[in-house]
Structures are given as structure tokens and as C-alpha cells.
């Protein structure tokens, strides 16, 4: 099985955020796990999808019914 990877630019496009945000998250220990290979940062698709799944929301506190 081949593991797919995204670089920070590709991931920022997927999520609609600035690549600098991902850089800040990495320095703060936030965001999905990443690899650093030969000076290049890569994100494994399985880590991206796990990160997305962990943040899946069904509603917000303001819209929850009592």
C-alpha cells in the first residue's frame, strides 16, 4: 500500500488556510502530525484524515437543543 502525502501548500489549499498557519501550528505543536524529510515538510493523508475526523462537528453549543 502506498502512503500518500501532501506538502504544506497542498494541505493549506485543501483546508482553505494560509500555509503560514500550518507553519505556526508546527512550531506550537498543534495540527496534524508531520514528517520532515530532507528539509521538506510532508503530511501523511492518514494523519490529515484522522485530524479532520477528530474535529468533526455536528453542531455548536449555541445551536444545541436542550
N, C-alpha and C positions, 0 to 999 in steps of 0.2 A: 504494500500500500504506500503510495506516495503522499507525503505530507505537503500540503500547500502552505505558502507563506505570503504575507503582504508586507510591503515596506511601509514606513510611516506615512508617506504621501498617499499611497493606495488606501490605507486604513482611514486617514483623515477624509478622503473623498467618500468612502463608504458611510462614514458617520456624519458627514457634513460639518466637520470641525476643522480648525486651523491646525496644521502639522505642529506648530509651536505648542499647542495644548498637549499633544502626546509627549513632546519633549519635556514639558513641565511635569506631567504626570510621572514619567520615568524617574526624574530627579527626586520626586516626592514619594516614590514607592507606591504610586497609585496606578490604576489602569490595568490592562491585561498583561500577563507575563510576556516577556520578550527575549529574543536571542540577540547577542552581539557577536557577529562572525566577521573577522577581518575588518573591523571598524564599521561594519554595516549593521543597522538595527533591523530585525525581522520579527514579525508576529506570526505565530502558527495559527492557522484557521481554527483548529480545535480550541485554542486558548481564547481567540476572539469570540467564537460562538458560545463558549462557556461563560465568558464575561457578560455577553449580551443576555444569555439565559438567566444569569443571577440577578440581572437588573430589570427583568421583565415585570411590568406593572399592569395591574388590572384596573386600578382606579387610584384616586388620590384621597387623602384624608378629608379634603373639603367636599368631595362628591360622594363619600360613602353614606349609605343609608343606615340609620340606627336600627 
